[in-house]
Amino acid sequence: MENMGLGSQIAIFAGAAMGILVAVLLTGYAYQAGGSVIEGEVAKARGLVLMAESAREQIAEK
């Protein structure tokens, strides 16, 4: 890096910092998206169980 000018060194440092920031943000987004998918599937499963329980109760009353 001694051969490079100050502007080049600053540009490389800024590029590396931006790359690290993007990597951190994408990792956080992926983690959050994964949690949202799981929560959505759990909500669907709860709805299915509640529907089955309701049907069972209606059949039991007859």
C-alpha positions as semicolon CSV with decimal commas, in nm:
position;residue;x (nm);y (nm);z (nm)
1;M;0,000;0,000;0,000
2;E;0,304;0,227;0,020
3;N;0,304;0,274;-0,358
4;M;-0,058;0,388;-0,364
5;G;-0,164;0,747;-0,329
6;L;-0,370;0,873;-0,039
7;G;-0,685;0,888;-0,254
8;S;-0,647;0,524;-0,355
9;Q;-0,595;0,415;0,005
10;I;-0,906;0,605;0,115
11;A;-1,109;0,454;-0,170
12;I;-0,999;0,100;-0,080
13;F;-1,075;0,159;0,289
14;A;-1,419;0,307;0,208
15;G;-1,497;0,016;-0,026
16;A;-1,397;-0,239;0,235
17;A;-1,604;-0,063;0,502
18;M;-1,907;-0,054;0,272
19;G;-1,861;-0,423;0,188
20;I;-1,853;-0,515;0,556
21;L;-2,162;-0,303;0,626
22;V;-2,354;-0,465;0,340
23;A;-2,256;-0,811;0,462
24;V;-2,376;-0,733;0,815
25;L;-2,706;-0,588;0,692
26;L;-2,774;-0,882;0,460
27;T;-2,699;-1,128;0,739
28;G;-2,942;-0,946;0,970
29;Y;-3,207;-0,939;0,699
30;A;-3,169;-1,311;0,630
31;Y;-3,196;-1,391;1,002
32;Q;-3,509;-1,178;1,038
33;A;-3,668;-1,322;0,724
34;G;-3,607;-1,674;0,851
35;G;-3,779;-1,589;1,178
36;S;-4,075;-1,441;0,992
37;V;-4,116;-1,755;0,783
38;I;-4,115;-1,972;1,095
39;E;-4,372;-1,748;1,266
40;G;-4,596;-1,765;0,958
41;E;-4,580;-2,143;0,945
42;V;-4,656;-2,168;1,317
43;A;-4,960;-1,943;1,270
44;K;-5,085;-2,165;0,986
45;A;-5,037;-2,476;1,198
46;R;-5,227;-2,321;1,490
47;G;-5,515;-2,233;1,259
48;L;-5,525;-2,587;1,126
49;V;-5,526;-2,734;1,477
50;L;-5,803;-2,496;1,589
51;M;-6,012;-2,589;1,285
52;A;-5,963;-2,961;1,352
53;E;-6,054;-2,916;1,718
54;S;-6,367;-2,723;1,625
55;A;-6,471;-2,997;1,382
56;R;-6,407;-3,261;1,648
57;E;-6,621;-3,072;1,901
58;Q;-6,905;-3,035;1,650
59;I;-6,897;-3,406;1,571
60;A;-6,888;-3,492;1,942
61;E;-7,204;-3,282;2,002
62;K;-7,401;-3,475;1,739
